[in-house]
């Protein structure tokens, strides 16, 4: 399809894993995505959403505190 990318192409462009891009699609974090059958298509001009996962380790062993 013209103007759309596959999960694999998007993962390579954004330097992410295919599974991470699939998860973003299923969570609705990417603007303009569409699903055709079992496949997601992502607009070529879509911007990579911000990664809101916590990577500081702030919540490690929070129960032990």
C-alpha positions as CSV (number, residue, x, y, z in Angstrom):
1,X,0.0,0.0,0.0
2,X,1.2,3.4,-0.8
3,X,1.9,5.7,2.1
4,X,2.0,2.9,4.7
5,X,4.6,0.7,6.3
6,X,4.5,-2.8,7.8
7,X,5.4,-3.6,11.4
8,X,8.8,-4.9,10.2
9,X,9.6,-1.8,8.3
10,X,8.6,0.4,11.2
11,X,10.6,-1.6,13.6
12,X,13.7,-1.1,11.5
13,X,13.1,2.6,11.0
14,X,12.5,3.3,14.7
15,X,15.2,0.8,15.9
16,X,12.7,-1.2,17.9
17,X,11.7,-4.9,18.0
18,X,8.7,-6.0,15.9
19,X,7.0,-7.1,19.1
20,X,7.3,-3.7,20.7
21,X,5.8,-2.0,17.6
22,X,2.9,-4.6,17.6
23,X,2.3,-3.7,21.3
24,X,2.2,0.0,20.5
25,X,-0.3,-0.7,17.8
26,X,-2.6,-2.8,19.9
27,X,-2.4,-0.2,22.7
28,X,-3.3,2.6,20.2
29,X,-0.2,4.7,20.8
30,X,0.6,5.3,17.1
31,X,-1.6,7.8,15.3
32,X,-3.3,6.8,12.0
33,X,-2.8,3.0,12.3
34,X,-5.1,0.6,10.6
35,X,-5.6,-3.1,10.8
36,X,-6.3,-5.2,7.7
37,X,-7.1,-8.7,8.8
38,X,-4.3,-9.8,11.0
39,X,-1.8,-7.1,9.8
40,X,-1.2,-3.6,11.1
41,X,-0.3,-0.8,8.7
42,X,1.3,2.4,9.9
43,X,1.5,5.7,8.0
44,X,4.9,6.5,6.7
45,X,4.8,9.9,8.3
46,X,3.8,8.5,11.8
47,X,6.0,9.7,14.6
48,X,7.5,7.4,17.1
49,X,5.6,7.7,20.5
50,X,7.6,8.6,23.6
51,X,8.8,5.6,25.6
52,X,7.1,6.0,29.0
53,X,8.6,2.9,30.5
54,X,10.5,3.5,33.7
55,X,14.2,2.7,33.2
56,X,15.8,4.4,36.3
57,X,15.4,1.4,38.6
58,X,13.5,3.7,41.0
59,X,10.9,1.0,41.6
60,X,13.2,-2.0,42.0
61,X,12.7,-3.8,45.3
62,X,10.0,-1.3,46.3
63,X,8.4,-3.8,48.6
64,X,11.6,-4.2,50.7
65,X,11.7,-0.5,51.6
